[in-house]
C-alpha cells in the first residue's frame, strides 16, 4: 500500500501570493485519494498510453529530487519553489486550482511530485454504509478531479532514471504552462508516434512512405534511430543521411517522438474541401492518389477492383 509521508498544498492562480507551506496531516481517506491518483498516473505509462517526459532544466530536476527528501525542511523548500514557479507561468487563460506537493513510499520504492487539482463540480454527494445496515447520504462541495481524470501532474520515482518524469497527459493539447513551469519536455503519445513517423518520412523521401509503412510492423518498437536503422536494413533507399533527417524532424517537434510503437496500425487521411478519404496507410498509398489538374484545382482519385458503395447518414 502506498503511504504518503509528506504533503503540502496551497491554492495557485495567476498572481497569487501563496502562504508559507507547511506539512499537512494525511489521514486514511486523503492517503487513499492521493494513492489512487498516483496509481492512475503510473498506469498511463505502464499501459503505453503515454511515456515519461524528460527534465531539460537541471534546477527543476534538483527541486523534484528535493521532494524525495525525508527531511521536512528540504521537502518544504523544494515545494515552495516549485509552487512559485508554477504561479509565475499562470496567466488569465489558466484555471486556478490546488497544487499538492507530496512524497510517498510503496514498499522499497519512492514516489514524489506535484499534482494540480481543479474543482470539477460545486456540489456532490457521498453514500456511507452504517454498521446498522442503514445508508447515509451526505452532501459535499467543491469536488476535485477524481483519480484517473487528473489533467496536470508530474512524478519522479525511484524506478525512473534521474532525468525522467511521469507526466499527466489526459488532454490532446495539454496546457503548455505546466510542463514549462517545471522544466519538463513532454513526449508525443505512443498512439501518435507511427503517424508522426510516417509524416516525417514523407517530408524527407515521399516515395518510401508505402514501403516504410509495410515494413514497420516487422520492426521492434523503439527509439527513432533504432527503428530507422532496422528499416534501413530492409530498405536500402533509406540511407544513413535520410535516417538522420527523419530522426531530426521527430526530435525537433514541440512534442518529440521518443518511442515508435511500430506494431500500431497506421491510417492515412486525405481531405479536400468537406470530403475526407481515409484508410490503412498501405492501402491508401496503393490505391489513393492526389492529382494536380490546374491552378487551384486538385483531384483525389481512388482506384479499386470492386464497385464502390454509397451510404448516407
Secondary structure, 3 states (H helix, E strand, C coil): CCEEEEEEEEEECCCCCCCCCCCCCCCHHHHHHHHHHHHHHHHHHHCCCCCCEEECCHHHHHHHHHHCCCCHHHHHHHHHHHHHHHHHHCCCCCCCEEEEEEEEEECCEEEEEEEEECEEEEEEEEEEECCCCCEEEEEEEEEECCCCCCCEEEEEECCCCCCEEEECCCCCCCCHHHHHHCCEECCCCHHHHHHHHHHHHHHHCHHHHHHHHHHHCCCCCECHHHHHHHHHHHCCCCCHHHHHHHHHHHHCCCCCCCCECCCCCCEEEEEECCEEEEEEHHHHHHHEEEEEEECCEEEEEECCCCCCCCCCC
